Amino acid sequence: MSHAEFDTALIGAAFEEATRKGWTMVTVAGAARAAGLSLADARARFPAREAILLRLGQHADRAALADPLPEGSPREQLFDLLMRRFDALQPYRAGIGALMRALPMEPATALMLADGTRRSMGWMLEAAGIPIAGARGAARVTGAVALWLYAARTWLSDDSPDLAATMAALDRGLDRAERAAGWLERGSGESGPKPFPEVPPPPAPDDGHGLATPGEAA
């Protein structure tokens, strides 16, 4: 079994456990046993439970960045990248919902995921040709995080086969980003940061999912 196959099996088992029992009950050893994997190899590749989340985030980023982007504007390319990321996370959505509900009781995990989200969104922006250097770039990353969280809240309860509701939420968020002058430009001579415009929350999902900060895991 390759490392990639091992990781996929363990991550899948972990999020199945989260769906059934809640995230607070998930352990690396328990996920390894559920997947029929070596505990020694699980210890080597996932030294702590947080590694499951980081590895899933890296998987989502790789899926988004793997294939060349079609020609288009920064907005169009960022839309494609973020939807690729949602598609990669789709098999784990129920477990991610359980994770989100547990985060208020796990502040250290929430902080780790917040940092991971910023790193992931920085990669998405740069892949779309949107600079992230300097104060203006930092503001863009903050805006991308807000955009991701806004769309992710809808995604958690989006049962449409083509994620139509998620795409609509992402499109609305990008509309607001475009109206923030220069936020989606490929480079700019302006030196001052411009914040992402305030995005009103989408309708609350019917199944009671909340949304905390998804990081590289989401």
N, CA, C and O of each residue as an XYZ file, in Angstrom:
872
protein
N       0.850     -1.197      0.000
C       0.000      0.000      0.000
C       0.887      1.249      0.000
O       1.794      1.375      0.822
N       0.619      2.148     -0.911
C       1.400      3.383     -0.975
C       1.039      4.304      0.188
O       0.025      4.112      0.859
N       1.887      5.310      0.412
C       1.593      6.290      1.452
C       0.274      7.007      1.166
O      -0.516      7.250      2.078
N       0.045      7.338     -0.084
C      -1.192      8.042     -0.433
C      -2.413      7.171     -0.136
O      -3.414      7.657      0.390
N      -2.327      5.895     -0.473
C      -3.441      4.976     -0.191
C      -3.651      4.805      1.314
O      -4.784      4.766      1.792
N      -2.559      4.706      2.043
C      -2.640      4.580      3.494
C      -3.335      5.809      4.087
O      -4.249      5.689      4.903
N      -2.883      6.989      3.659
C      -3.455      8.230      4.190
C      -4.945      8.327      3.875
O      -5.744      8.705      4.731
N      -5.311      7.986      2.646
C      -6.716      8.059      2.244
C      -7.577      7.133      3.094
O      -8.671      7.502      3.519
N      -7.069      5.919      3.340
C      -7.829      4.963      4.138
C      -7.992      5.447      5.573
O      -9.079      5.346      6.140
N      -6.926      5.971      6.163
C      -7.013      6.401      7.553
C      -7.892      7.640      7.697
O      -8.709      7.721      8.614
N      -7.727      8.600      6.795
C      -8.548      9.816      6.856
C     -10.021      9.465      6.675
O     -10.879      9.983      7.390
N     -10.311      8.587      5.719
C     -11.695      8.187      5.508
C     -12.291      7.541      6.743
O     -13.426      7.837      7.117
N     -11.521      6.647      7.387
C     -12.010      5.986      8.598
C     -12.215      6.991      9.721
O     -13.184      6.894     10.474
N     -11.309      7.957      9.839
C     -11.431      8.961     10.897
C     -12.705      9.772     10.748
O     -13.390     10.035     11.737
N     -13.031     10.172      9.527
C     -14.216     10.996      9.342
C     -15.505     10.180      9.384
O     -16.571     10.716      9.688
N     -15.409      8.889      9.080
C     -16.572      8.012      9.319
C     -16.833      7.890     10.818
O     -17.981      7.915     11.261
N     -15.749      7.755     11.597
C     -15.901      7.716     13.046
C     -16.487      9.023     13.572
O     -17.338      9.017     14.462
N     -16.026     10.144     13.016
C     -16.553     11.442     13.447
C     -18.041     11.552     13.154
O     -18.795     12.100     13.959
N     -18.466     11.038     12.016
C     -19.885     11.076     11.659
C     -20.718     10.271     12.639
O     -21.810     10.691     13.020
N     -20.211      9.119     13.050
C     -20.973      8.234     13.934
C     -20.911      8.659     15.399
O     -21.914      8.599     16.110
N     -19.734      9.088     15.846
C     -19.516      9.284     17.282
C     -19.234     10.726     17.684
O     -19.270     11.059     18.869
N     -18.950     11.592     16.694
C     -18.516     12.949     17.005
C     -16.998     13.053     16.940
O     -16.288     12.082     17.199
N     -16.511     14.233     16.594
C     -15.080     14.416     16.394
C     -14.281     14.185     17.678
O     -13.158     13.686     17.617
N     -14.840     14.538     18.837
C     -14.090     14.405     20.078
C     -13.741     12.951     20.388
O     -12.846     12.694     21.193
N     -14.425     12.005     19.769
C     -14.166     10.585     20.026
C     -13.173      9.979     19.036
O     -12.830      8.802     19.148
N     -12.709     10.768     18.070
C     -11.806     10.255     17.036
C     -10.377     10.211     17.578
O      -9.908     11.161     18.205
N      -9.696      9.093     17.325
C      -8.267      8.981     17.599
C      -7.588      8.367     16.378
O      -8.232      7.695     15.573
N      -6.298      8.600     16.248
C      -5.552      8.009     15.135
C      -5.565      6.486     15.252
O      -5.787      5.792     14.260
N      -5.333      5.968     16.444
C      -5.317      4.514     16.618
C      -6.675      3.897     16.298
O      -6.748      2.847     15.659
N      -7.745      4.545     16.741
C      -9.076      4.026     16.453
C      -9.376      4.015     14.968
O      -9.965      3.063     14.456
N      -8.969      5.086     14.264
C      -9.186      5.140     12.815
C      -8.366      4.066     12.109
O      -8.841      3.438     11.163
N      -7.137      3.856     12.570
C      -6.294      2.832     11.955
C      -6.898      1.447     12.143
O      -6.926      0.645     11.209
N      -7.378      1.167     13.341
C      -8.015     -0.141     13.577
C      -9.246     -0.310     12.703
O      -9.453     -1.373     12.118
N     -10.070      0.741     12.609
C     -11.288      0.652     11.811
C     -10.970      0.386     10.340
O     -11.736     -0.281      9.645
N      -9.844      0.908      9.874
C      -9.459      0.716      8.471
C      -8.586     -0.509      8.261
O      -8.201     -0.805      7.130
N      -8.268     -1.221      9.325
C      -7.409     -2.399      9.200
C      -5.975     -2.061      8.859
O      -5.322     -2.795      8.116
N      -5.471     -0.945      9.399
C      -4.125     -0.464      9.077
C      -3.169     -0.726     10.233
O      -3.585     -0.883     11.381
N      -1.893     -0.770      9.911
C      -0.855     -0.963     10.909
C      -0.817      0.218     11.876
O      -0.758      1.373     11.454
N      -0.851     -0.081     13.182
C      -0.740      0.980     14.169
C       0.635      1.635     14.134
O       0.758      2.841     14.346
N       1.664      0.845     13.866
C       3.015      1.405     13.795
C       3.123      2.404     12.646
O       3.710      3.474     12.805
N       2.562      2.058     11.499
C       2.610      2.973     10.356
C       1.727      4.198     10.607
O       2.065      5.309     10.199
N       0.604      3.987     11.277
C      -0.261      5.124     11.601
C       0.461      6.088     12.526
O       0.370      7.304     12.354
N       1.178      5.552     13.506
C       1.935      6.418     14.421
C       3.005      7.205     13.685
O       3.250      8.372     13.993
N       3.641      6.569     12.715
C       4.704      7.245     11.973
C       4.161      8.353     11.077
O       4.779      9.410     10.952
N       3.012      8.114     10.455
C       2.505      9.077      9.489
C       1.544     10.086     10.112
O       1.371     11.183      9.580
N       0.922      9.731     11.226
C      -0.037     10.623     11.887
C       0.294     10.680     13.379
O      -0.389     10.046     14.183
N       1.324     11.425     13.758
C       1.771     11.414     15.155
C       0.749     11.968     16.143
O       0.833     11.690     17.339
N      -0.210     12.746     15.657
C      -1.273     13.280     16.509
C      -2.537     13.396     15.673
O      -2.483     13.385     14.444
N      -3.675     13.507     16.350
C      -4.944     13.577     15.632
C      -4.996     14.771     14.686
O      -5.618     14.705     13.626
N      -4.338     15.865     15.075
C      -4.348     17.057     14.222
C      -3.741     16.781     12.854
O      -4.075     17.454     11.878
N      -2.853     15.798     12.776
C      -2.241     15.469     11.483
C      -3.283     14.981     10.489
O      -3.096     15.141      9.283
N      -4.370     14.392     10.962
C      -5.445     13.964     10.064
C      -6.017     15.181      9.342
O      -6.248     15.147      8.134
N      -6.241     16.250     10.093
C      -6.820     17.459      9.501
C      -5.844     18.128      8.547
O      -6.228     18.569      7.463
N      -4.589     18.201      8.950
C      -3.600     18.831      8.076
C      -3.428     18.044      6.777
O      -3.320     18.630      5.699
N      -3.404     16.713      6.885
C      -3.230     15.894      5.685
C      -4.439     16.012      4.759
O      -4.287     16.018      3.537
N      -5.638     16.105      5.335
C      -6.827     16.275      4.495
C      -6.789     17.626      3.790
O      -7.134     17.721      2.612
N      -6.373     18.668      4.502
C      -6.258     19.978      3.857
C      -5.265     19.972      2.717
O      -5.506     20.572      1.669
N      -4.143     19.290      2.920
C      -3.157     19.185      1.850
C      -3.720     18.426      0.657
O      -3.457     18.779     -0.493
N      -4.495     17.383      0.936
C      -5.157     16.638     -0.144
C      -6.088     17.553     -0.935
O      -6.097     17.515     -2.166
N      -6.873     18.377     -0.235
C      -7.798     19.273     -0.924
C      -7.043     20.303     -1.761
O      -7.460     20.635     -2.870
N      -5.940     20.802     -1.230
C      -5.145     21.773     -1.982
C      -4.530     21.134     -3.225
O      -4.537     21.727     -4.304
N      -4.004     19.932     -3.067
C      -3.427     19.248     -4.234
C      -4.483     19.025     -5.308
O      -4.210     19.211     -6.494
N      -5.679     18.631     -4.904
C      -6.745     18.402     -5.881
C      -7.095     19.687     -6.621
O      -7.377     19.665     -7.819
N      -7.077     20.796     -5.908
C      -7.400     22.073     -6.549
C      -6.306     22.514     -7.508
O      -6.586     23.115     -8.545
N      -5.058     22.214     -7.161
C      -3.917     22.742     -7.925
C      -3.389     21.772     -8.980
O      -2.528     22.143     -9.778
N      -3.883     20.552     -8.997
C      -3.266     19.510     -9.821
C      -3.352     19.785    -11.313
O      -2.368     19.600    -12.030
N      -4.504     20.222    -11.791
C      -4.700     20.386    -13.228
C      -4.593     21.857    -13.623
O      -4.940     22.739    -12.837
N      -4.114     22.122    -14.839
C      -4.046     23.514    -15.290
C      -5.429     24.164    -15.282
O      -6.442     23.511    -15.530
N      -5.447     25.442    -14.995
C      -6.702     26.176    -15.002
C      -7.051     26.618    -16.415
O      -6.153     26.942    -17.193
N      -8.327     26.640    -16.762
C      -8.708     27.199    -18.061
C      -8.439     28.690    -18.094
O      -8.348     29.338    -17.051
N      -8.313     29.223    -19.273
C      -8.143     30.670    -19.412
C      -9.346     31.379    -18.809
O     -10.480     30.909    -18.912
N      -9.085     32.500    -18.188
C     -10.188     33.256    -17.613
C      -9.684     34.356    -16.708
O      -8.480     34.526    -16.521
N     -10.611     35.093    -16.155
C     -10.283     36.185    -15.245
C      -9.846     35.624    -13.901
O     -10.077     34.445    -13.636
N      -9.219     36.433    -13.038
C      -8.888     35.962    -11.691
C     -10.116     35.443    -10.954
O     -10.042     34.435    -10.251
N     -11.244     36.130    -11.113
C     -12.480     35.681    -10.461
C     -12.861     34.279    -10.937
O     -13.171     33.413    -10.120
N     -12.840     34.053    -12.243
C     -13.233     32.749    -12.785
C     -12.287     31.650    -12.320
O     -12.719     30.542    -12.003
N     -11.000     31.962    -12.282
C     -10.037     30.951    -11.880
C     -10.132     30.657    -10.383
O     -10.002     29.504     -9.971
N     -10.356     31.682     -9.570
C     -10.526     31.451     -8.142
C     -11.789     30.626     -7.877
O     -11.787     29.747     -7.015
N     -12.845     30.905     -8.604
C     -14.073     30.106     -8.490
C     -13.770     28.637     -8.779
O     -14.170     27.756     -8.018
N     -13.064     28.376     -9.879
C     -12.737     26.989    -10.239
C     -11.909     26.317     -9.145
O     -12.171     25.168     -8.788
N     -10.922     27.020     -8.616
C     -10.042     26.448     -7.602
C     -10.811     26.089     -6.330
O     -10.631     25.006     -5.775
N     -11.658     26.995     -5.879
C     -12.394     26.739     -4.642
C     -13.422     25.624     -4.827
O     -13.648     24.836     -3.909
N     -14.045     25.549     -6.002
C     -14.980     24.453     -6.240
C     -14.246     23.119     -6.343
O     -14.778     22.097     -5.910
N     -13.057     23.102     -6.898
C     -12.260     21.868     -6.914
C     -11.973     21.423     -5.481
O     -11.993     20.231     -5.175
N     -11.711     22.379     -4.621
C     -11.424     22.064     -3.225
C     -12.665     21.474     -2.538
O     -12.564     20.494     -1.801
N     -13.825     22.074     -2.784
C     -15.055     21.508     -2.229
C     -15.295     20.096     -2.757
O     -15.690     19.204     -2.007
N     -15.056     19.901     -4.046
C     -15.252     18.560     -4.617
C     -14.358     17.531     -3.928
O     -14.788     16.408     -3.664
N     -13.107     17.917     -3.638
C     -12.183     16.992     -2.987
C     -12.624     16.659     -1.561
O     -12.380     15.555     -1.075
N     -13.273     17.613     -0.892
C     -13.712     17.405      0.487
C     -15.076     16.730      0.583
O     -15.485     16.315      1.667
N     -15.774     16.618     -0.528
C     -17.145     16.118     -0.510
C     -17.291     14.750      0.166
O     -18.247     14.566      0.919
N     -16.397     13.782     -0.062
C     -16.584     12.476      0.594
C     -16.532     12.545      2.119
O     -16.992     11.624      2.794
N     -15.982     13.616      2.661
C     -15.792     13.740      4.106
C     -16.760     14.740      4.733
O     -16.592     15.108      5.896
N     -17.755     15.180      3.996
C     -18.559     16.322      4.430
C     -19.280     16.064      5.748
O     -19.292     16.936      6.617
N     -19.875     14.903      5.917
C     -20.602     14.638      7.162
C     -19.661     14.687      8.358
O     -20.001     15.252      9.398
N     -18.483     14.098      8.211
C     -17.508     14.133      9.293
C     -16.982     15.528      9.550
O     -16.710     15.888     10.695
N     -16.834     16.327      8.488
C     -16.396     17.709      8.662
C     -17.456     18.497      9.425
O     -17.123     19.352     10.246
N     -18.734     18.214      9.157
C     -19.793     18.853      9.925
C     -19.668     18.536     11.409
O     -19.859     19.412     12.252
N     -19.343     17.274     11.731
C     -19.134     16.889     13.132
C     -17.933     17.625     13.723
O     -17.965     18.057     14.875
N     -16.884     17.763     12.930
C     -15.715     18.522     13.378
C     -16.094     19.959     13.698
O     -15.702     20.485     14.740
N     -16.846     20.598     12.819
C     -17.218     21.985     13.039
C     -18.012     22.158     14.335
O     -17.826     23.133     15.063
N     -18.885     21.217     14.606
C     -19.682     21.322     15.827
C     -18.834     21.144     17.078
O     -19.183     21.654     18.143
N     -17.714     20.418     16.956
C     -16.856     20.167     18.111
C     -15.859     21.293     18.376
O     -15.321     21.383     19.480
N     -15.602     22.144     17.399
C     -14.533     23.128     17.538
C     -14.706     24.084     18.712
O     -13.701     24.450     19.320
N     -15.927     24.516     19.074
C     -16.022     25.400     20.255
C     -15.446     24.776     21.521
O     -15.060     25.498     22.440
N     -15.380     23.449     21.585
C     -14.815     22.760     22.746
C     -13.329     22.464     22.567
O     -12.685     21.943     23.477
N     -12.777     22.797     21.382
C     -11.375     22.509     21.096
C     -10.708     23.746     20.503
O     -10.412     23.775     19.309
N     -10.468     24.773     21.331
C      -9.921     26.029     20.806
C      -8.557     25.879     20.142
O      -8.265     26.578     19.172
N      -7.720     24.980     20.648
C      -6.406     24.806     20.025
C      -6.548     24.275     18.605
O      -5.834     24.712     17.702
N      -7.462     23.337     18.406
C      -7.710     22.815     17.061
C      -8.269     23.905     16.164
O      -7.893     24.002     14.996
N      -9.164     24.724     16.698
C      -9.741     25.811     15.903
C      -8.663     26.785     15.449
O      -8.682     27.239     14.305
N      -7.720     27.115     16.336
C      -6.635     28.029     15.964
C      -5.742     27.409     14.898
O      -5.316     28.091     13.966
N      -5.458     26.115     15.036
C      -4.646     25.438     14.028
C      -5.330     25.466     12.667
O      -4.687     25.706     11.645
N      -6.639     25.218     12.662
C      -7.369     25.212     11.399
C      -7.460     26.614     10.795
O      -7.430     26.768      9.575
N      -7.569     27.633     11.647
C      -7.601     28.999     11.133
C      -6.297     29.320     10.412
O      -6.307     29.927      9.341
N      -5.181     28.914     10.996
C      -3.881     29.139     10.361
C      -3.778     28.343      9.067
O      -3.269     28.844      8.064
N      -4.260     27.102      9.088
C      -4.227     26.284      7.882
C      -5.089     26.851      6.773
O      -4.723     26.774      5.600
N      -6.237     27.424      7.131
C      -7.112     28.025      6.131
C      -6.416     29.181      5.433
O      -6.521     29.329      4.215
N      -5.709     29.998      6.195
C      -4.982     31.125      5.591
C      -3.927     30.614      4.613
O      -3.774     31.171      3.526
N      -3.207     29.575      4.983
C      -2.198     29.042      4.066
C      -2.850     28.520      2.790
O      -2.381     28.794      1.685
N      -3.935     27.767      2.953
C      -4.610     27.220      1.777
C      -5.146     28.316      0.871
O      -4.992     28.247     -0.348
N      -5.773     29.324      1.458
C      -6.335     30.401      0.645
C      -5.242     31.223     -0.028
O      -5.450     31.748     -1.122
N      -4.077     31.340      0.612
C      -2.958     31.993     -0.057
C      -2.549     31.249     -1.321
O      -2.275     31.863     -2.352
N      -2.509     29.916     -1.233
C      -2.194     29.108     -2.417
C      -3.254     29.281     -3.507
O      -2.917     29.382     -4.687
N      -4.519     29.315     -3.122
C      -5.579     29.464     -4.118
C      -5.474     30.808     -4.827
O      -5.635     30.884     -6.045
N      -5.205     31.866     -4.068
C      -5.084     33.195     -4.680
C      -3.900     33.241     -5.643
O      -4.022     33.729     -6.766
N      -2.754     32.728     -5.195
C      -1.583     32.778     -6.073
C      -1.788     31.928     -7.320
O      -1.318     32.289     -8.399
N      -2.484     30.803     -7.184
C      -2.758     29.974     -8.355
C      -3.625     30.711     -9.363
O      -3.524     30.470    -10.566
N      -4.485     31.617     -8.873
C      -5.327     32.423     -9.759
C      -4.616     33.687    -10.220
O      -5.219     34.531    -10.882
N      -3.333     33.826     -9.875
C      -2.561     34.990    -10.297
C      -2.812     36.232     -9.471
O      -2.519     37.339     -9.924
N      -3.349     36.078     -8.267
C      -3.664     37.221     -7.410
C      -2.576     37.333     -6.357
O      -2.415     36.407     -5.561
N      -1.817     38.431     -6.316
C      -0.678     38.532     -5.392
C      -1.112     38.531     -3.931
O      -2.178     39.038     -3.583
N      -0.259     37.948     -3.079
C      -0.574     37.917     -1.653
C       0.543     38.545     -0.816
O       0.512     38.456      0.411
N       1.529     39.178     -1.462
C       2.632     39.784     -0.719
C       2.209     41.130     -0.131
O       1.341     41.815     -0.673
N       2.825     41.488      0.967
C       2.607     42.798      1.556
C       1.275     42.922      2.274
O       0.515     41.961      2.398
N       1.016     44.140      2.746
C      -0.214     44.388      3.504
C      -1.449     44.183      2.641
O      -2.454     43.641      3.102
N      -1.369     44.617      1.389
C      -2.519     44.427      0.499
C      -2.769     42.943      0.238
O      -3.915     42.497      0.188
N      -1.695     42.194      0.073
C      -1.855     40.760     -0.122
C      -2.435     40.080      1.101
O      -3.264     39.179      0.974
N      -2.005     40.504      2.300
C      -2.556     39.926      3.530
C      -4.054     40.181      3.619
O      -4.812     39.320      4.066
N      -4.479     41.377      3.187
C      -5.913     41.680      3.182
C      -6.646     40.791      2.192
O      -7.775     40.377      2.451
N      -6.015     40.492      1.057
C      -6.636     39.580      0.097
C      -6.820     38.190      0.701
O      -7.863     37.561      0.521
N      -5.790     37.710      1.426
C      -5.901     36.390      2.049
C      -7.032     36.382      3.067
O      -7.814     35.432      3.124
N      -7.121     37.433      3.866
C      -8.222     37.531      4.828
C      -9.567     37.496      4.105
O     -10.512     36.854      4.564
N      -9.643     38.187      2.980
C     -10.866     38.172      2.196
C     -11.185     36.795      1.649
O     -12.346     36.385      1.632
N     -10.164     36.079      1.201
C     -10.387     34.734      0.666
C     -10.864     33.785      1.758
O     -11.699     32.916      1.505
N     -10.343     33.944      2.968
C     -10.815     33.128      4.089
C     -12.297     33.392      4.340
O     -13.078     32.458      4.522
N     -12.683     34.683      4.349
C     -14.091     35.021      4.549
C     -14.956     34.420      3.448
O     -16.049     33.918      3.711
N     -14.464     34.473      2.225
C     -15.192     33.907      1.095
C     -15.360     32.397      1.259
O     -16.449     31.866      1.041
N     -14.288     31.705      1.643
C     -14.336     30.259      1.838
C     -15.337     29.891      2.932
O     -16.144     28.978      2.755
N     -15.286     30.597      4.055
C     -16.192     30.298      5.159
C     -17.648     30.528      4.761
O     -18.535     29.761      5.136
N     -17.879     31.586      4.004
C     -19.233     31.897      3.555
C     -19.790     30.772      2.685
O     -20.914     30.314      2.892
N     -18.990     30.331      1.707
C     -19.447     29.260      0.822
C     -19.502     27.920      1.553
O     -20.379     27.102      1.277
N     -18.564     27.687      2.490
C     -18.531     26.407      3.204
C     -19.766     26.217      4.075
O     -20.224     25.090      4.266
N     -20.298     27.291      4.596
C     -21.496     27.168      5.423
C     -22.660     26.607      4.592
O     -23.442     25.790      5.079
N     -22.762     27.046      3.359
C     -23.783     26.489      2.476
C     -23.435     25.057      2.071
O     -24.306     24.188      2.033
N     -22.161     24.818      1.771
C     -21.721     23.492      1.319
C     -22.072     22.401      2.321
O     -22.432     21.294      1.920
N     -21.976     22.689      3.608
C     -22.225     21.668      4.624
C     -23.630     21.080      4.540
O     -23.849     19.949      4.973
N     -24.578     21.825      3.994
C     -25.954     21.312      3.888
C     -26.442     21.240      2.446
O     -27.643     21.115      2.208
N     -25.534     21.317      1.488
C     -25.895     21.311      0.067
C     -25.968     19.869     -0.437
O     -24.939     19.234     -0.669
N     -27.176     19.362     -0.603
C     -27.365     17.978     -1.050
C     -27.635     17.873     -2.546
O     -27.961     16.790     -3.032
N     -27.509     18.966     -3.285
C     -27.724     18.897     -4.727
C     -26.589     18.118     -5.380
O     -25.448     18.218     -4.930
N     -26.868     17.343     -6.429
C     -25.833     16.489     -7.023
C     -24.672     17.279     -7.620
O     -23.552     16.774     -7.692
N     -24.932     18.510     -8.045
C     -23.866     19.310     -8.660
C     -23.400     20.452     -7.775
O     -22.724     21.363     -8.252
N     -23.751     20.422     -6.482
C     -23.392     21.478     -5.529
C     -23.831     22.850     -6.032
O     -23.088     23.826     -5.929
N     -25.030     22.913     -6.568
C     -25.520     24.162     -7.154
C     -25.638     25.261     -6.103
O     -25.304     26.413     -6.379
N     -26.104     24.928     -4.911
C     -26.249     25.952     -3.877
C     -24.889     26.487     -3.443
O     -24.744     27.681     -3.182
N     -23.898     25.609     -3.367
C     -22.543     26.033     -3.012
C     -21.982     26.957     -4.086
O     -21.385     27.987     -3.772
N     -22.171     26.594     -5.341
C     -21.691     27.448     -6.426
C     -22.363     28.810     -6.394
O     -21.716     29.826     -6.646
N     -23.661     28.843     -6.083
C     -24.371     30.119     -6.015
C     -23.839     30.969     -4.874
O     -23.670     32.178     -5.034
N     -23.570     30.354     -3.713
C     -23.031     31.105     -2.585
C     -21.640     31.645     -2.908
O     -21.324     32.791     -2.588
N     -20.818     30.822     -3.538
C     -19.482     31.259     -3.916
C     -19.557     32.397     -4.927
O     -18.774     33.344     -4.855
N     -20.484     32.310     -5.858
C     -20.652     33.366     -6.855
C     -21.067     34.685     -6.197
O     -20.576     35.750     -6.572
N     -21.969     34.611     -5.216
C     -22.378     35.822     -4.502
C     -21.196     36.446     -3.763
O     -21.006     37.662     -3.784
N     -20.406     35.595     -3.112
C     -19.246     36.118     -2.407
C     -18.246     36.758     -3.343
O     -17.661     37.789     -3.012
N     -18.040     36.164     -4.509
C     -17.108     36.736     -5.485
C     -17.641     38.048     -6.056
O     -16.858     38.944     -6.373
N     -18.959     38.172     -6.190
C     -19.535     39.454     -6.618
C     -19.099     40.570     -5.683
O     -18.715     41.652     -6.127
N     -19.161     40.299     -4.385
C     -18.775     41.307     -3.409
C     -17.276     41.569     -3.447
O     -16.830     42.703     -3.277
N     -16.506     40.513     -3.672
C     -15.060     40.694     -3.774
C     -14.702     41.572     -4.963
O     -13.803     42.408     -4.867
N     -15.393     41.393     -6.079
C     -15.124     42.223     -7.261
C     -15.466     43.679     -7.012
O     -14.828     44.579     -7.559
N     -16.473     43.905     -6.188
C     -16.850     45.292     -5.908
C     -15.884     45.979     -4.950
O     -15.897     47.204     -4.829
N     -15.050     45.205     -4.271
C     -13.975     45.804     -3.471
C     -12.852     46.140     -4.439
O     -12.154     45.244     -4.913
N     -12.674     47.397     -4.733
C     -11.804     47.834     -5.828
C     -10.441     47.159     -5.779
O      -9.704     47.284     -4.801
N     -10.125     46.451     -6.836
C      -8.811     45.859     -6.984
C      -8.597     44.546     -6.246
O      -7.513     43.971     -6.341
N      -9.602     44.044     -5.505
C      -9.367     42.870     -4.674
C      -9.003     41.647     -5.504
O      -8.216     40.809     -5.062
N      -9.570     41.538     -6.708
C      -9.301     40.378     -7.553
C      -8.410     40.709     -8.741
O      -8.389     39.972     -9.727
N      -7.668     41.821     -8.654
C      -6.775     42.160     -9.762
C      -5.515     41.318     -9.713
O      -5.093     40.866     -8.648
N      -4.911     41.109    -10.895
C      -3.616     40.444    -10.960
C      -2.533     41.511    -10.836
O      -1.993     41.994    -11.831
N      -2.235     41.863     -9.593
C      -1.211     42.876     -9.362
C      -1.808     44.261     -9.336
O      -2.834     44.513     -9.967
N      -1.179     45.149     -8.620
C      -1.676     46.512     -8.493
C      -0.563     47.374     -7.960
O       0.290     46.911     -7.203
N      -0.572     48.630     -8.357
C       0.421     49.563     -7.854
C       0.017     50.191     -6.549
O       0.814     50.925     -5.965
N      -1.180     49.942     -6.059
C      -1.637     50.545     -4.822
C      -0.959     49.870     -3.639
O      -0.725     48.661     -3.657
N      -0.645     50.647     -2.618
C       0.089     50.101     -1.494
C      -0.777     49.757     -0.300
O      -0.367     48.947      0.531
N      -1.947     50.335     -0.184
C      -2.765     50.126      0.999
C      -3.683     48.940      0.870
O      -4.216     48.686     -0.210
N      -3.883     48.194      1.967
C      -4.787     47.059      1.913
C      -6.235     47.494      1.871
O      -6.594     48.520      2.449
N      -7.068     46.728      1.196
C      -8.495     46.982      1.165
C      -9.206     45.743      1.675
O      -8.985     44.653      1.147
N     -10.043     45.874      2.676
C     -10.661     44.701      3.277
C     -11.699     44.071      2.371
O     -12.281     44.725      1.506
N     -11.914     42.794      2.588
C     -13.008     42.104      1.910
C     -14.320     42.704      2.396
O     -14.477     42.915      3.599
N     -15.269     42.987      1.504
C     -16.520     43.584      1.940
C     -17.314     42.620      2.814
O     -17.207     41.402      2.669
N     -18.099     43.169      3.707
C     -18.888     42.341      4.603
C     -19.851     41.476      3.796
O     -20.535     41.964      2.896
N     -19.895     40.201      4.125
C     -20.762     39.262      3.428
C     -21.845     38.810      4.396
O     -21.527     38.240      5.440
N     -23.106     39.045      4.083
C     -24.151     38.571      4.987
C     -24.196     37.060      4.991
O     -23.911     36.434      3.969
N     -24.554     36.445      6.137
C     -24.581     34.985      6.177
C     -25.666     34.434      5.287
O     -26.714     35.063      5.135
N     -25.444     33.256      4.683
C     -26.484     32.599      3.905
C     -27.554     32.075      4.842
O     -27.346     32.071      6.056
N     -28.689     31.634      4.326
C     -29.712     31.066      5.199
C     -29.161     29.917      6.018
O     -28.351     29.129      5.528
N     -29.594     29.819      7.255
C     -29.110     28.758      8.129
C     -29.532     27.406      7.575
O     -30.676     27.256      7.146
N     -28.639     26.413      7.572
C     -28.992     25.083      7.060
C     -30.050     24.429      7.926
O     -30.107     24.653      9.135
N     -30.880     23.625      7.301
C     -31.984     22.978      8.001
C     -31.525     21.929      8.990
O     -32.238     21.644      9.951
N     -30.330     21.335      8.780
C     -29.941     20.212      9.624
C     -29.142     20.633     10.849
O     -28.625     19.781     11.571
N     -29.034     21.925     11.091
C     -28.418     22.396     12.309
C     -26.899     22.478     12.270
O     -26.278     22.702     13.309
N     -26.285     22.306     11.114
C     -24.839     22.419     11.051
C     -24.434     23.844     11.366
O     -25.004     24.791     10.824
N     -23.460     24.000     12.231
C     -22.843     25.297     12.434
C     -21.572     25.344     11.609
O     -21.218     24.368     10.948
N     -20.891     26.466     11.644
C     -19.628     26.544     10.924
C     -18.631     27.321     11.734
O     -18.805     28.516     11.977
N     -17.593     26.651     12.150
C     -16.464     27.332     12.738
C     -15.428     27.477     11.636
O     -15.773     27.444     10.455
N     -14.195     27.632     11.998
C     -13.182     27.900     10.995
C     -12.628     26.632     10.412
O     -11.884     25.934     11.101
N     -12.952     26.282      9.150
C     -12.311     25.139      8.544
C     -10.951     25.519      8.036
O     -10.820     26.514      7.324
N      -9.949     24.774      8.370
C      -8.635     25.115      7.903
C      -8.241     24.254      6.751
O      -9.020     24.059      5.819
N      -7.018     23.724      6.798
C      -6.601     22.872      5.717
C      -7.485     21.624      5.667
O      -7.513     20.893      4.677
N      -8.154     21.424      6.692
C      -9.082     20.315      6.631
C     -10.312     20.660      5.888
O     -11.033     19.742      5.498
N     -10.621     21.877      5.657
C     -11.790     22.222      4.959
C     -11.500     23.231      3.982
O     -12.397     23.670      3.262
